[in-house]
Amino acid sequence: MSSLLLLPRHGGRALSVIAGLRSTDALSGVHSTARRFIVDMSYSAHFMDFKGSSIPSSMRKLVVNKLSPNFREAVSMQSVAVPTPGDADLLVRNRFVGINASDINYSAGRYDPSVKPPFDAGFEGIGEVVGLGLSASSRYTVGDTVAYFGSGAFAEYTVVPAKESVPVPAVKPEFLTLLVSGATAYIALKRLGDLAKGETVLVTAAAGGTGQFAVQFAKQAGCHVIGTCSSDEKAGFLKSIGCDRPINYKTEDLAKTLRKEYPKGVDVVYESVGGSIFELAVNSLANKGRLIVIGFISGYQSASGIPPLKGGTLPVKLLQRSASVRGFFLPHFISDYREALGSMMQLYAKGKLVCEVDGGDLAQEGRFTGLESVFRAVDYMYDGKNLGKVVVDVAPPSVSSSKL
Ligand SMILES: NC(=O)c1ccc[n+]([C@@H]2O[C@H](COP(=O)([O-])OP(=O)(O)OC[C@H]3O[C@@H](n4cnc5c(N)ncnc54)[C@H](OP(=O)(O)O)[C@@H]3O)[C@@H](O)[C@H]2O)c1
């Protein structure tokens, strides 16, 4: 039987809800002494997980102290008390956290300019519930495995509102790839792509976190898929996930190749790079083509965050082809999120979706292990080295630990 704990730390009054009471039991239990114990555990300085191992009193997390797109300049590691989950929250012991191109937009304060440092970094994690509030215990219990898309993931422990977390069958990094990267591709193509069988789709940064999913979903829709990337190894990977025409732009001239091989243009572009690649993609649109702006990574490291764009002729080009440019930002499509995740998880379970993870095994200093390797992992992405989703193993299991 599990012990669900809501403990103010270090000697505050504590509630311990004993036994596996869930759902309405857990919610009503506060008033029903006949059905559950509420034990004063104020002597305890620790949360306890269901295996009885202790949660340390302090942990490490990454904090943005200064606004800058230079992640190393903006962010530092801090030791802080392990936070206490609120009534509707989970305390998650992070096992894997995901790196996103926008981690440096976030550290530069571009998401919400009203938020001033210090603030926590990291968008997504997956791990084990080790503590939770009473209301949260209606849906979760200690020991559950969950993934979440929310702020403050670059930490050893993160408090996550239970309603923003997703139960996952196991703590596998593959599930982490779906939270932001997979969901972005799934929802953007579904809502804005208007894909029809036989159409041609161009995916930029195709071998990366979100690009790999765009390639696969476009293939599943019966399209011919072109994917850009920067190495032959990535081109080989793209072939393996069904991309019809990987283009390594380091060895092939992208503009010439598109003009020569696709003279009628491409119907849809899933565009993540921006700047000159955006311009090239606009020039490559077919009549009634749709370009989805997913990002513009080529500008993120600059002071403005925006890559230079000529763009003055954009209205002419769009009009002449009845083409359109459509922006997509995942938080605006949260109503599609659960369906997207459920559907992708099913595809993965059936072996119909590749969720490629790059844990840094081939990185210069080796695998991304421990919170401190988030810095290396961000550099690695911006060096264009990653193949698949960049994931950091925050807390690899010790020899003595059991299931993770
Ligand atoms: N709109 C949304 O809601 C949303 C959500 C998630 C992600 N995104 C966007 O999706 C894009 C990809 O993000 P991700 O997290 O999945 O990253 P990723 O694709 O896993 O990694 C970035 C890739 O972009 C290319 N790249 C890196 N630095 C570059 C630079 N300076 N100039 C040009 N290309 C560069 C590299 O691929 P190659 O070397 O192979 O070209 C690199 O592997 C980003 O633009 C991001 O902002 C948007």
The ligand as an SDF file (V2000), in Angstrom:
LIG
                    3D

 48 52  0  0  0  0  0  0  0  0999 V2000
    5.9480   26.6440  -32.7180 N   0  0  0  0  0  0  0  0  0  0  0  0
    6.0330   25.8140  -31.7060 C   0  0  0  0  0  0  0  0  0  0  0  0
    5.1060   25.6820  -30.8960 O   0  0  0  0  0  0  0  0  0  0  0  0
    7.2860   24.9920  -31.5660 C   0  0  0  0  0  0  0  0  0  0  0  0
    7.3650   23.9070  -30.6760 C   0  0  0  0  0  0  0  0  0  0  0  0
    8.5440   23.1620  -30.6480 C   0  0  0  0  0  0  0  0  0  0  0  0
    9.6080   23.5110  -31.4820 C   0  0  0  0  0  0  0  0  0  0  0  0
    9.4910   24.5820  -32.3080 N   0  0  0  0  0  0  0  0  0  0  0  0
   10.5540   24.9880  -33.2190 C   0  0  0  0  0  0  0  0  0  0  0  0
   10.9960   23.8660  -33.9520 O   0  0  0  0  0  0  0  0  0  0  0  0
   12.3290   24.0700  -34.3590 C   0  0  0  0  0  0  0  0  0  0  0  0
   13.1650   22.8670  -33.9750 C   0  0  0  0  0  0  0  0  0  0  0  0
   13.1950   22.7960  -32.5600 O   0  0  0  0  0  0  0  0  0  0  0  0
   13.6630   21.4700  -31.8080 P   0  0  0  0  0  0  0  0  0  0  0  0
   13.6180   21.8020  -30.3600 O   0  0  0  0  0  0  0  0  0  0  0  0
   12.8970   20.3010  -32.3200 O   0  0  0  0  0  0  0  0  0  0  0  0
   15.1830   21.3850  -32.2410 O   0  0  0  0  0  0  0  0  0  0  0  0
   15.8940   20.2690  -33.1380 P   0  0  0  0  0  0  0  0  0  0  0  0
   15.2490   20.2790  -34.4810 O   0  0  0  0  0  0  0  0  0  0  0  0
   15.9940   19.0070  -32.3930 O   0  0  0  0  0  0  0  0  0  0  0  0
   17.3500   20.8730  -33.2350 O   0  0  0  0  0  0  0  0  0  0  0  0
   17.5910   21.9880  -33.9800 C   0  0  0  0  0  0  0  0  0  0  0  0
   18.1100   21.6380  -35.3780 C   0  0  0  0  0  0  0  0  0  0  0  0
   18.0820   22.8370  -36.1390 O   0  0  0  0  0  0  0  0  0  0  0  0
   19.2320   22.9290  -36.9340 C   0  0  0  0  0  0  0  0  0  0  0  0
   19.9740   24.1040  -36.4340 N   0  0  0  0  0  0  0  0  0  0  0  0
   20.5570   24.2960  -35.2460 C   0  0  0  0  0  0  0  0  0  0  0  0
   21.0910   25.5150  -35.1380 N   0  0  0  0  0  0  0  0  0  0  0  0
   20.8370   26.1070  -36.2950 C   0  0  0  0  0  0  0  0  0  0  0  0
   21.1420   27.3800  -36.7950 C   0  0  0  0  0  0  0  0  0  0  0  0
   21.7870   28.2910  -36.0900 N   0  0  0  0  0  0  0  0  0  0  0  0
   20.7330   27.6560  -38.0300 N   0  0  0  0  0  0  0  0  0  0  0  0
   20.0680   26.7450  -38.7460 C   0  0  0  0  0  0  0  0  0  0  0  0
   19.7330   25.5220  -38.3270 N   0  0  0  0  0  0  0  0  0  0  0  0
   20.1210   25.2090  -37.0930 C   0  0  0  0  0  0  0  0  0  0  0  0
   20.0400   21.6690  -36.7450 C   0  0  0  0  0  0  0  0  0  0  0  0
   19.6660   20.7150  -37.7520 O   0  0  0  0  0  0  0  0  0  0  0  0
   20.4920   20.5600  -39.1200 P   0  0  0  0  0  0  0  0  0  0  0  0
   21.9340   20.8560  -38.7460 O   0  0  0  0  0  0  0  0  0  0  0  0
   20.2910   19.1510  -39.5370 O   0  0  0  0  0  0  0  0  0  0  0  0
   19.9200   21.5680  -40.0440 O   0  0  0  0  0  0  0  0  0  0  0  0
   19.5700   21.1870  -35.3870 C   0  0  0  0  0  0  0  0  0  0  0  0
   19.7060   19.8040  -35.2450 O   0  0  0  0  0  0  0  0  0  0  0  0
   12.7870   25.3760  -33.6900 C   0  0  0  0  0  0  0  0  0  0  0  0
   12.6520   26.4300  -34.6160 O   0  0  0  0  0  0  0  0  0  0  0  0
   11.8020   25.5390  -32.5700 C   0  0  0  0  0  0  0  0  0  0  0  0
   11.6570   26.8510  -32.1460 O   0  0  0  0  0  0  0  0  0  0  0  0
    8.3540   25.3250  -32.3560 C   0  0  0  0  0  0  0  0  0  0  0  0
  1  2  1  0
  2  3  2  0
  2  4  1  0
  4  5  1  0
  4 48  2  0
  5  6  2  0
  6  7  1  0
  7  8  2  0
  8  9  1  0
  8 48  1  0
  9 10  1  0
  9 46  1  0
 10 11  1  0
 11 12  1  0
 11 44  1  0
 12 13  1  0
 13 14  1  0
 14 15  2  0
 14 16  1  0
 14 17  1  0
 17 18  1  0
 18 19  2  0
 18 20  1  0
 18 21  1  0
 21 22  1  0
 22 23  1  0
 23 24  1  0
 23 42  1  0
 24 25  1  0
 25 26  1  0
 25 36  1  0
 26 27  1  0
 26 35  1  0
 27 28  2  0
 28 29  1  0
 29 30  1  0
 29 35  2  0
 30 31  1  0
 30 32  2  0
 32 33  1  0
 33 34  2  0
 34 35  1  0
 36 37  1  0
 36 42  1  0
 37 38  1  0
 38 39  2  0
 38 40  1  0
 38 41  1  0
 42 43  1  0
 44 45  1  0
 44 46  1  0
 46 47  1  0
M  CHG  2   8   1  16  -1
M  END
$$$$
